[in-house]
């Protein structure tokens, strides 16, 4: 597969890098308030908002899938539905791993 | 603290917004390509330079999401431009502004920093020549993986079989047990995948930083998030390996880049 630079997801990936990484300078010549270098402090809050927005867009997709699963359940495809229910527990378990 | 009677013109010029360090001693203007259309130019010291624009000694801050994204993209565009022009850059993170201090101007402070830190910066530039950063994010679908585990794990298969023929009460308890068993299997599968994929990626790259995974969606959870440093001409090789992982049932890979080496220039 080829690396990409121009999709919606690569933008998020890139902005993370621009915001959080890079060469570190001596703090005493960097613009700061009360000794705390102000490297994007407020921006993090803004970006958090953006991520929420993104996940909201994604959630709509998820919602549609859940509806589709419900339909499948009705249609009697129990095995698939069960795997989906279990994955609901997995989402919770996952927060414990990382 | 700024004096109230200070004019805009006086305040301008008290800071230098830093984009990156490049391996060139050239004193040159790159034009009005900076954040908010600022003129971007270099401050050279020997054979390296800082790529900057002139600004007030105040950080860029806003709660306007669009505006912030514009700034971040403008920052990246300048770093990209310098990267293309000089081949190797050490990117600086967004909103790093050098100020004047104790009577020393911002521009002199940038130059003094280049001088003091020259050996370290030069060494990093040399080591990063011809290399780029790539993002590798691997996702899995817990549904698909769980279904496959059902086929391969004897314990889970037995429980499933038993549930079918058991009275409701016992079946309920065994369903609970099945859920727990699957969860455990999925966790150990995730660990195994992480080690296996990490090893497979490692063979094709010079350096890896393991990043925090991000919340995915229910049918595509991120199980690993890596920043990889490698020679640009080896990207195809890594891509081929990632293609194999992407082809495994239930897995998908996001491969981004080439980026300037943001994750490999810290102290």
Interface residues (C-beta under 8 A of the other chain):
Chain A: X1 X2 X3 X4 X5 X9 X10 X13 X14 X15 X17 X18 X19 X20 X21 X22 X23 X24 X25 X26 X28 X29 X30 X31 X38 X39 X40 X41 X42 X43 X45 X46 X47 X49 X50 X53 X55 X58 X59 X61 X62 X65 X66 X79 X80 X83 X84 X86 X87 X88 X89 X90 X91 X93 X94 X97 X98
Chain B: X15 X18 X20 X21 X57 X58 X59 X60 X61 X62 X63 X64 X65 X68 X69 X72 X73 X75 X76 X90 X91 X92 X93 X94 X95 X96 X97 X98 X99 X101 X109 X113 X121 X133 X134 X135 X137 X142 X143 X144 X146 X147 X150 X179 X182 X183 X186 X187 X190 X212 X213 X215 X217 X218 X219 X221 X227 X235 X239 X240 X242 X243 X246 X253 X254 X255 X256 X257 X258 X259 X262 X263 X265 X266 X267
